[in-house]
Every structure is written in structure tokens, then in C-alpha cells.
Amino acid sequence: MENNHFNPLKDFTSMCGLIFVACSSLFFFIAEWHIIPIQNNFGWFCMNYIFTGLYFLVMMIDNFKKHGRSLLKIRQEYVLLFLILGLFSAFALNRDINVFNKSEYWLEWYLSISTLSVLLYCFRQYLPDWLQYPVYFILGAGLLMYLYFSVYLLPLYLVGLVAFFVLGLSLHIFMPLGFLIQVIILARKSFLNQKVHFYSLLAGFVFPLLFGIYFIGNFVQIQQKIAVFKPQNAENFTAASGVIIPESRNLLPEWIQIAQQLPDNWLTEKVLKTDLVYMGGENIWGRQNFNLNFGEVRKHDPLLLLATVLSPKDALSLSEKTKILATVYDARHKTQERLWSGKDLITSNILTQVEIFPTYRLAYTEKTLQIENTYKNGWQQEAIYTFFLPEGGVVTLLSLWINGKEEKAMLTTKAKADTAYKTIVGVESRDPSVIHWQEGNTVSVRVFPCTPQEKRKFKIGITSPLRKKKNQLVYENIYFQGPDASSASDSAFVYFKEGSKNLILPEGFEKQKEKYFSAGKFRPYWEIYAEATALSDKSFSFGGKSYHIKDYKPDYQHVETEAIYLDINAAWTEAELEKVWEVGNNKSLYVFDEKIIKLTETNRKEIFNKLYNSKFSLFPFYEISEPDKALVISKSSGISPQSDDLKGSLFAERLYEFLPKHQPIRLFNLGNELSPYLKTLKELRVFQYEATDILTLAERLKTGKFIRNPENEQVVFLESANVLLSEIPATLTDNKNVLDHLLRLFAYNDVLKKIGKNYFTDNFVTDSLIAEAEKAYVVTPVSSLLVLETQQDYERFDIKKSKDSLQNASINSSGAVPEPHEWALIVITVLVMSYYVYRQNFSK
């Protein structure tokens, strides 16, 4: 029987252990949660290690007094308290000597609750019976975890024994083994003394074991679904797997076919992230080969690690996993190529300045972002941002603060900018910043180096149309992905030009004279509404050309539609398909399912049900036999590969060969969103686009009247703003002081229009396109903005400042820069937010 006379609250050694555990846990969580600034993780580890060492001495002295040199008579409560202290010390040391990657949240809770149950076990005689059962249950669950960690650390035991003389640091690896032995001992005691407690412990061990088996089974099922797409496994496919295998597998890359059919759930995402974010079986004992180009903190998840060990070999390469994650799980930003890590960077301050011009139906936004490297003893790092622009918007400014001074960017070709940046960052490690155009109305910004000693600051300017929604104009704040901004201080100034009516601003904005001001915690996205006003009749003149804006009024033409092609995927509803069938049943309706198939009353249900299973679709426009008499009806959930992802495939070759030979195809979109694939084709004017509903579609088909393409060599159409921008020869009456943003918007959209179907060839970059982008100083597929440290750097890469261009845009109207008292408000806001910033500010 157990000794019921032992009272840990009256025992000196136990009380020392409890006090040390309380102090050690306090120091551990201060450092772990970054409650105060952390300059040196090792210093905080030393505090945990000192408490562990002190208690070891107290325990050994007590045992020597009572039992001499016999270590077998040390009370189990003392040993458990020592192991708890050792566990805190081990995980504190792990911050600097990385044996485990950052634990998943569930594992952190599992460890914490298991450790608490060990502590409560030391007081089991004073716990009510109803509480003892869950304590033993959790001890059993903890036993399984200790077993896992003991096996995981097995190859390091010899090293731990050999190197223990180095202040005993290597002995930390034996802590899980110590817990394992002690819980087995107490399990044996409970079996001999109180079997009901043993059964509770056994249930606690079995429950997570069964869950783990269930988890691994589901993991293996997903791996099997992936494997059947591989050519070497195709012959082993059976209908029981439930996966659609195309007969012709050579049109698209295998990873795209897999991405279309994989289950859309959290487990699939974790399967894809093994070896990218989560350590897999091949990395189980420290042979970590993580991909630097996936921008997410590396994590340790025992369930995933065991699943990869016990499941068949992964059928996907790291490259294929990365592409699927970018396509399906909104991880494209995280998959960008990196030259340096950025894991310890945060965005600490954001200043937004907006000029809104209702009579020109456009806005100019400047965002100034401050970057901090929170690992105070770490290396320099690279900050990468993705900015999401409104449709038709363009980057017109980039500047970087170097040695405390703002340095404006120069516009150059994308190839030169890329070469200069990679040479300086990858080889010479000096100051550059670059911004590149990306598909899907996005741009990427890179800033280097971001060091612990200096906060980096850069500014980006965007000219964008105001979206017209009935009789309202909508300004969309420019949002971004990049270094964590959740605790950043955020200030915004909004200036309305030429007056505005019926304003609706987000909560927190206050009017100050002729502007609106907001300050507080970071808000990723917000909108401003204003009543649509009459457009200005003034033109902007530059370089012998004049740029004018006017309302768009659709012009109709008669088009005979003989064939309708349905681009079906999971975004469609059954009701929509039925209505489209009713509307178009007097035409020939087709779908693509490995080949073009004509829909009939007998086959349509089966085909619809099959195509529903695809998360996204990539419609092969090259399969349309008579494009001028065809109509494509599409709907998208907003996910798909980008055009760049298709390069090199047979699908891409056929598409790129087909597009230049035909006029824009008519495409009706039944939703409010386009997939990245279709969005890029729309930007490049590959089709005559219309977002509509089924009633409008029925009217178009009935009358044969379809909207005529309003664009030509002198005109671009900004659909979201419902305006036309035209370029004509300048006259003496044109005003050079009118907004230069008219030229910038025209040039950007005109460059995209001229690139058009040639984007998919290797020779779309021409001198005339570069000259047009340079004239307006806009970032396009052929041009980028680049900041280098010295003039000699520009000369070395043959980058010259253009004399006949607009240069970088700016907030140039009077009063558009914050006044002194407004800067004071910003400073106060930063100080108020500092507590929240510091909590995140020193994460490693």
C-alpha cells in the first residue's frame, strides 16, 4: 500500500520543488509568449536550467541524509518534480539548439495538460475520488506521448551520455525517457493497489492510440488517392478508390489533375505540407531538408510524422506539393522564391495615404510599411510582400529608406531588375528593393537586408480605378500578405478631391478639415463609398498625347450563337446548370471531359455529377471549333493554377498556338469571381468578357444582341469603373496640370492589351512596350521598379533614369502630407499599440 502519511506541503524537498516549478514555469512562459522583450533566449534558458540544477542538489542532499548513497529510495514525488523542471529546461534549450521544431498547438496543450497531471499526481492523496480518475486518464495519455518522444530521441542517447560533461546540457534528451519510466512505475503501483485507477490510466493510453490509428488511416487514404494519378500506379486503379482518372493524362501536369480531385479539408492540407512545414519520416532524426521557399514556420506534429513513417512513400515531390498548396490553399505568397529567410520579420507600422478623385473615377494610394527583425541575435533576412491590387490598378511608386534617407526607385526592364536584385542580395548582401508584376492583379515587393539593428521602411504607390456599383463609387483599400502585421499600428489619411457626396467610411475615421483620419490596430481591408458624380471633361497632356476619360455606354452588335460551351466545376450549383440547360437547349451545348462532349437529355446528369467533383476547371479554348459563333459560360470559386503554371504542358502549347489566330472569344461569367487562370486571360484581352446572370444570358441568346468590344488602339476599357480612357494627339487647349494618373492607367492597360495573346510566347517583350511603360513609369509584365544603394550600382547593371517619363507618382496636392499635429496623433497611436507590438515583436 502507498504511504498515506507523506504530506508534500509539509515536506521541505517537495516545497522546494513546487516553488522551483512555479518560478521555472513563470520564466519559461515569459520567454515563450514574449511578454517582455527577449534579447537572448539562452539567458532565459539558464534561469530554467538553474532551477533544475538547484532542485537536483536539494533532492540528492535530502536522499543522502535519509538513505545514504542509495538512489533507488528517492521518493517518486521528488523525481517527478525534477522531471517537470527538466522538461521546462529542455524546451527552453530547444529555442537555441533545435531538436524539435515548433510544436503544433494541440501538442503544446497535450504537453501542458500531461505535465499538470504529473504535478497533481504528487498530491493524489488530497484529491477527491472524482478528480483522481481524470488525472490517471491523462497520465495514460501522457504515457503514449512520452513513449513517442523517447523513441524519437533514441539516436541521440549515446551523444547525450558522451557529452554530458558540457554542463550536463545533453542530459536534457533523457527527460521524456525519465517520464516514461516513472509513469510505468506508477501504473504498476496502481495495478497492484487500486485497479480502478489503473483502468483509468489504461483508457487514457488507448484513447489517443485509437485516434492516432484513425488519423493515420485517413492519411494513408489521401496518399493512395494521390498515388493513383502517377503513371506507374495508373494500372492499379480501381473504381473503389472514388478518384476520377482521365484517359488522356498528358494534357496537364499531374499535380494539376491531383489538385482538381483531392478532398478539400484540413487533413489534405497537412498531407501536402509534410516535409515543407511539418517534419516527415525521412527527417525524423534531425536530417531536416525543408524547402526555404515555403514561407511558414516549421512545425513538429507527431501524428503527421508517424503517418509518413507508416504510409507508403510520398508520390508527390516537394515542388508538386508547393504548387498544389499555392493553387488550392491560397499559399502562393508563401511559395515565392526566397534568397534569404524571413521567418523572424514582422510589419510593425503602416501609414496609408489616399487621394480619391471622384470626377476621374480613380484613386492614388501610398502605403509606407516598417519592417522589424525580431530575432535580436539573428542573421539579416529578406522581406517579401504580395500586394493585391483592384482590377486595372497599377504600381506607380516605390521607395526605400537607406541610411535614414528616402531613395526613389528607377524603372527598368523586369529582366534587368531581377538580375540586379539577385546579384546584390544573393552574392553581395547589400541594400536593394524591387517590385515585380504578377498574374492575378498582384505585385511582389522585396526588401533586403532586414537586420535586428535597423527597422527597414519602404513605400509603395498604387493608381487604381474606383469601382462603380450602381450609383456609388467604391474605394478598395490595398491589402497585402507578408511579414505578420497583426500587431502593427495602422494610420490612414484620406483626401477627397473635387468634393464628394454621401460618404460612407469605415468605423474609426474622423473628419479633420478637408481630410479623414484613422489610427489604431491594423485593419487588413476596408472600403469607402461615395456617390458617383459626373466625370471631368479635362484632359491630361504629355509627350504630344492627350488622355481623356469618359463614361462607358455599351454598344451592341448582332452575333449568331451556334454553340455554347459550359465550363463546369464545383462552383456551379445544380439549379444553375438546370437553368442554363433550359435557356440554351435550342443551341448545341458542350462540355469538356477529356474531350468535347455534346450534352443530351440522357447524358447531362451523369456528366454534371462527374464534373462537380473538380475543385476548379481549366477550359481548353483551343477545342472550340468555330470561336466566332461560340459562347463560353463559366463560373469560378476563385482558385486555379496561373498561366505560368501551365507552361511546358501540351495544354499550354495548344492554347498558346490557338489564341493568336482567333478574335476574342465571348465569355459569360455567372459569378462575381474569376479564377486566376481566367483573370489573367481577361487582363490580356483574350476574350470579350461579361459578368451577368442567367436572365441576361437568356435575353442575349434570344435577341442575338451582344456587347461590342469598346477597345481599340487608342482606347482602353476599365470595366470596374465603367469608363473609357482614350489617347489622342495633344492640342494647345489641353491641361498639363490635370492628373497624370490618367496616363499611368492608360499605359498599363494598353501594355497588357498589346501583349495580349503573345504573353504565352517567349518574345512578347518588345522595345515599344518597354518604352510605353517607361513613359508612364508603371510596373507591367515587361517593367519593374528597383531601388539600389548607389548610383554606381545602377551604372553597373546599365540602368538609366529616363528623361521623358512621368517618374514616380506622389501625393502632390497641398495638405496631402500629415501635418505636425497629425504626426503627433500617429506617434501617440504607436505608443498605445506598443504593448501589443512587443508581444509579437521578439518571436523567433
Secondary structure, DSSP 4 states (H G I P E B T S, - for coil): ---TT--GGG-HHHHHHHHHHHHHHHHHHHHHTTSS--S-HHHHHHHHHHHHHHHHHHHHHHHHHHHTT-GGGS-HHHHHHHHHHHHHHHHHHTTTS-SSPEEPHHHHHHHHHHHHHHHHHTTGGGS-HHHHHHHHHHHHHHHHHHHHHHHHTGGGHHHHHHTTTTTTGGGGGGHHHHHHHHHHHHHHHHHHH-HHHHHHHHHHHHHHHHHHHHHHHHHHHHHHHHHTTSGGGGGG--GGG-----S--SSS-HHHHHHHHS--SHHHHHHHHBTTTB--GGGTTS-----TTS-S--EE-HHHHHHHHHSPPPSS-HHHHHHHHHHHSS-TGGGS--SS--TTEEEEEEEEEEEEETTTTEEEEEEEEEEEE--TTS--EEEEEEEEPPTT-EEEEEEEEETTEEEE-EEEEHHHHHHHHHHIIIII---EEEEEEETTTEEEEEEEEE-TT--EEEEEEEEEEPEEETTEEEEE--EEESSB-TT-EEEEEEEESS--SS-B--TT-EEETTEEEEEEE--S--EEEEE--PPP---EEETTEEEEEEE----EEE----EEEEE--TT--HHHHHHHHHHHTTSEEEEESSSEEE--TTTHHHHHHHHTT-SS----GGG-S-GGGEEEEE---S----HHHHTTSHHHHHHHHHGGGSPPEEEEE-SS---HHHHHHHHTT-EEEEE--HHHHHHHHHH-EEEPP--BTTEEEETTTTEEEEEEE--TT-BTTS-THHHHHHHHHHHHHHHGGGGGSTT---HHHHHHHHHHT--BTTEEEEEESSHHHHHHTT----SSS--S----STT-SPPHHHHHHHHHHHHHHHHHHHHHHT--
